[in-house]
Amino acid sequence: MRVTLKCERCGMAYSKTPSTAKGSRYCTQACQWPTRYAGRAAACKGCGGSFVPTAKRKSLCTGCRGKRGARVEKVCEWCGASFRVKPYLAEGARHCDAACRAAHRALDVAFKCEECGATSAKKPHLLRKGFRFCSRKCSGSWHGKNTKGEKSPRWRGGARVVGRNAGIRRRAREKGAAVEKVSREDVVMKYGRECYICGRALCDKQLTIDHVIPLSKGGAHTLHNLRPACRSCNSRKHYKLLEEFICFLS
């Protein structure tokens, strides 16, 4: 026993078994395809026909992908000669042979630096990767001006980021120690820029702040208990008292 239905696209009558009749609206796939996949169709680069792209079939229809001996016509970007490649290689094929590819890659292409405006030259394959500056100096200068503050891709509306000092103050409060809001500039202004252990003069990269009496041994996070120290002395002193550390070195 079969059920007679009417196609919603062409109006023709067709029959289905009772188990498949429920939900059936079209007589054939030819009628179903234009309605079901409307707006998603793309042109096949192999045969020129229309098909629905999927993850595996992005530029070629099923027939062209599975067709043995099928070839797609392309034009070489270097010599201008036409050549044929397999359909699944057509999207990335730009040269007819290795000689043209090597000659094109060896040719420098002029471009304008986005920072200083100077004309420079790069290889074509590097320009396709997004090179926009003539040097690292120009790249750093451009990103320094255009990726900070509100222009930064990580901008979150000016929300304060909790830094290392806030974490140290929290640990001091958990241990019941006295806490003051002290910055690096306050410590440097009071005690200078020399390591209080080894006496070496410190630049910004080497300068750290150390607790003379560590927080783990009852020290406070106050200006009186903080001193400038170099990274090496600070990491080696760790949780020791100053007298213990001097004995450890000797």
C-alpha positions in Angstrom: 0.0 0.0 0.0 1.3 3.4 -1.0 0.2 7.0 -0.2 -0.2 9.5 -3.0 1.2 13.0 -2.3 1.5 16.2 -4.3 5.0 17.9 -4.8 5.1 21.4 -3.3 7.4 22.6 -6.1 6.3 21.2 -9.4 2.8 20.1 -8.4 3.2 16.5 -9.7 1.7 13.6 -7.9 4.0 11.0 -6.5 3.7 8.0 -4.1 5.4 7.0 -0.9 5.1 4.2 1.5 3.2 5.0 4.7 6.5 5.0 6.8 8.2 7.6 4.5 5.1 9.7 3.6 5.2 11.6 6.8 7.2 14.8 6.3 7.7 14.2 2.6 7.2 17.4 0.5 9.0 16.9 -2.8 8.8 14.3 -5.5 12.6 14.2 -6.3 15.9 15.6 -5.1 15.8 18.0 -8.1 12.7 19.6 -6.6 14.0 19.5 -3.0 17.4 21.0 -3.7 16.5 24.6 -4.9 14.2 25.1 -1.9 16.1 23.4 0.9 19.5 24.9 0.0 18.4 28.3 -1.4 21.1 30.9 -0.9 23.8 28.4 -0.2 24.7 27.3 -3.7 28.2 28.0 -5.2 29.7 27.5 -8.6 32.0 24.5 -9.0 35.5 25.4 -10.2 35.8 22.1 -12.1 32.7 21.9 -14.2 31.0 25.3 -13.6 27.8 23.7 -12.3 26.2 24.7 -9.0 26.5 22.7 -5.8 26.2 23.1 -2.0 29.6 23.6 -0.3 30.5 21.5 2.7 33.6 21.1 4.9 35.0 18.6 2.4 33.6 20.1 -0.8 34.6 23.8 -0.6 35.2 24.6 -4.2 34.4 21.4 -6.2 31.2 19.3 -6.5 31.1 15.6 -5.7 31.4 14.7 -9.4 34.6 16.7 -10.0 36.3 15.5 -6.8 35.7 11.9 -7.6 36.3 12.1 -11.4 39.4 10.3 -12.5 41.6 12.3 -15.0 39.6 15.5 -14.5 41.7 18.7 -14.8 41.0 22.4 -14.3 42.5 25.0 -16.6 44.6 27.7 -14.8 46.9 30.6 -16.0 50.4 30.9 -14.7 51.0 34.1 -12.8 54.6 34.4 -13.9 54.8 33.4 -17.6 51.1 33.7 -18.5 50.9 30.2 -20.0 47.9 28.0 -19.4 48.3 24.7 -17.5 46.0 22.0 -16.1 45.9 20.7 -12.6 43.8 18.3 -10.6 40.6 19.8 -9.3 41.5 19.5 -5.6 44.8 21.4 -6.3 43.2 24.1 -8.4 42.6 26.6 -5.5 46.3 26.9 -4.5 47.9 26.4 -8.0 49.5 29.6 -9.2 52.4 28.5 -11.4 52.8 26.1 -14.3 56.1 24.5 -13.0 58.8 24.8 -10.3 60.9 27.1 -12.5 58.2 29.7 -12.7 57.4 29.4 -9.0 61.1 29.9 -8.1 61.5 32.9 -10.4 58.3 34.5 -9.0 59.4 34.0 -5.4 62.9 35.5 -6.1 61.3 38.7 -7.5 61.1 41.6 -5.0 57.8 43.5 -5.0 57.7 47.2 -4.0 55.3 48.2 -1.2 54.8 51.2 1.0 55.6 51.0 4.7 52.5 51.9 6.8 54.5 53.6 9.5 57.3 55.7 7.8 55.8 55.8 4.3 59.1 54.7 2.7 59.0 52.4 -0.3 60.6 49.0 0.4 60.7 45.6 -1.3 59.7 42.2 -0.1 59.2 38.8 -1.6 55.7 38.2 -3.0 55.0 35.2 -0.6 55.9 37.4 2.4 53.5 40.2 1.3 50.7 37.6 1.1 51.4 36.7 4.7 50.6 40.3 5.8 54.0 42.2 5.9 53.2 45.9 6.1 56.4 47.5 7.5 59.9 48.0 6.2 61.7 47.1 9.5 61.1 45.8 13.0 61.6 49.4 14.3 58.6 50.6 12.2 56.5 47.6 13.2 57.2 48.2 16.9 56.5 51.9 16.6 53.2 51.4 14.8 52.0 48.7 17.3 53.0 51.0 20.2 50.8 53.7 18.9 47.8 51.7 17.6 47.5 48.8 20.1 47.5 50.5 23.5 44.7 51.7 25.6 41.3 51.8 23.9 42.9 50.6 20.7 44.2 47.4 22.2 42.3 44.2 21.2 42.3 43.3 24.9 40.7 46.5 26.0 37.9 45.8 28.5 36.5 49.3 29.1 39.2 50.5 31.4 38.7 47.8 34.1 41.7 47.7 36.5 43.8 44.6 36.2 44.9 43.1 39.6 48.7 43.0 39.5 51.5 41.5 41.6 51.4 44.2 44.3 47.7 43.6 44.9 48.4 39.9 45.4 51.2 40.6 47.9 49.0 42.9 49.9 46.3 40.2 50.0 48.8 37.6 51.3 50.0 40.0 54.0 46.4 40.6 55.1 45.8 36.9 55.3 48.8 36.5 57.6 47.6 39.4 59.8 50.5 41.7 58.9 50.4 45.5 58.6 49.8 46.6 55.1 50.5 49.9 53.4 49.8 50.9 49.7 53.4 51.3 48.6 54.6 51.5 45.0 58.1 50.8 43.5 58.6 54.6 43.0 58.1 55.1 46.7 60.7 52.5 47.6 63.2 53.9 45.0 62.7 57.5 46.2 63.4 56.6 49.8 66.2 54.0 49.4 67.7 54.7 45.9 68.3 52.3 43.0 71.0 50.1 44.5 70.5 46.5 45.7 70.5 46.6 49.5 72.3 43.1 49.5 75.0 43.3 46.9 75.1 47.1 46.4 74.8 46.9 42.6 73.2 49.7 40.7 69.9 48.6 39.1 68.1 49.5 35.9 64.3 49.1 35.5 64.5 45.5 34.3 66.7 44.3 37.1 64.9 46.3 39.9 62.7 44.3 42.2 61.3 45.0 45.7 62.1 42.6 48.6 60.7 42.3 52.1 63.6 42.5 54.6 61.6 40.3 57.0 59.7 37.9 54.8 55.9 37.8 55.1 56.2 34.1 56.0 58.1 35.1 59.1 55.9 37.9 60.3 57.1 40.8 58.2 54.9 43.7 57.2 54.2 45.1 53.8 55.2 48.6 54.7 57.8 51.1 53.4 60.0 50.4 56.4 60.2 46.7 55.6 60.7 47.1 51.8 64.0 47.5 50.0 65.2 47.6 46.3 67.0 44.4 45.3 68.3 42.8 42.1 66.5 39.8 40.7 69.4 37.4 41.6 69.6 38.4 45.2 65.8 38.5 45.7 65.3 35.0 44.2 68.1 33.4 46.2 67.2 35.1 49.5 63.6 33.8 49.1 62.1 33.4 52.6 65.3 33.8 54.6 66.2 36.6 56.9 69.0 38.9 55.8 71.4 37.5 58.5 70.5 33.9 57.4 71.1 34.8 53.7 74.5 36.3 54.5 75.5 33.2 56.4 74.3 31.1 53.5 76.5 33.0 51.0 79.5 32.8 53.2 
